[in-house]
């Protein structure tokens, strides 16, 4: 399909954004804390107590995404 996941990982966290190229926007996010949840069973992306971590990782991912154009869709 036209949904692609992009991730960034630190020693403690993994953050993933899922993008729909046909919609031209992010459609889902995931955030995991490997110190608390090494098997990634609980997505904490909507947790207000982790909002600062999510924002930092979003910025890192956005910086790298800007350097790489999105894939072209086949029609």
Order of alpha helices (4+ residues) and beta strands (2+ residues): beta-beta-beta-alpha
